[in-house]
Amino acid sequence: MRVRGQVQGVGFRFFVKNKAELLKLTGWVRNMLDESVELWAEGDRQTLQEFVSYVSRGPNQAHVTDIDLDWQSPTGQYPGFRITPTE
């Protein structure tokens, strides 16, 4: 998933990580050099749809303008949800 808008410097990655952990999703989130945020989340479809709803709002300081979703089969390779380095 790629999220665009005012999503860097506003606690967006921490917001995403907290929501993912509350929903028991696995995966990662990172800032991108083009000022977007990219993330990969795995879990059941219903929970992921709820998660996308949270992500589309973001924290209070954020302003999400666009989300690109790419639904794929889960890999099962992530033991938890983490923030990874900027790419």
N, C-alpha and C positions, 0 to 999 in steps of 0.2 A: 504494500500500500504506500502511495506517495501522497503527502499532505502539503498543500501550498497555502500561502497567505502569511500573516504575521505569526509565525510558529517557532521562531528561534529567539532566544533571549527572554522568553516569557514563562519558562518552567514547563514547556510542552512535553519534553521527553519524560520528566518526572511524573507529570500528570498521566501520561500514557502508561508508564511502568506501574504506577499505583493502581490504575483501573484494571490493567491486565492481571496483576497479582490478585486483586479482589475477585476477579472473574475466573481465576485459576487457569489463565491462558499461558502458553509458553511462547518464546520467540525473542525478538530484540527490537530496539528503536535506535535511530541515529540521525544526527544532523547531516545534511548534504551541503556541498559547497555552493550550490545554487540557491541557498536559503530555504529549501524545502526540508521536510522531515520524512524519512523512509522508515517503514517498520514491517516486520513479519510477525504475524500472530497465528498460533495454532490452537484449536479447540473445536468443540462441536459448532455446527453452523448457527444455531440459534444464539449461542453465547457470543459468537463472532459478530453477528448482526447487532446485538446489543452494544458490543464494544465499538463498532463502527459509529453508532449513534453518539456515544461519548466522545470519540475522537473528532467527529464532525463539529462538535461544540467547542472542545478544548477547554483549557482553564480560562478564567475571567479575562486575563490580559491578552489572550490570543484572539486572532481573527482568521478563521479558516475560510478560504475562498474556493478551494478545489480539492477533491480527493479522487485519486485514481485507484481503483480496486482491481485486483487480479486474483480471483479465487482459484486456488490450487489444492491439490491433495496434501495433507500434512506429511511432514518428513519424520516426525518423532525424534528429531535429533537434539531438541532443546530441553534441558532439565528444568528450566525456569524462564523468567523474563528478565532481560538485562538491557542496560544502556551500553551501546558500543561506540567506538571512536568515530568521529566525523570522517566521511569518505568523499 
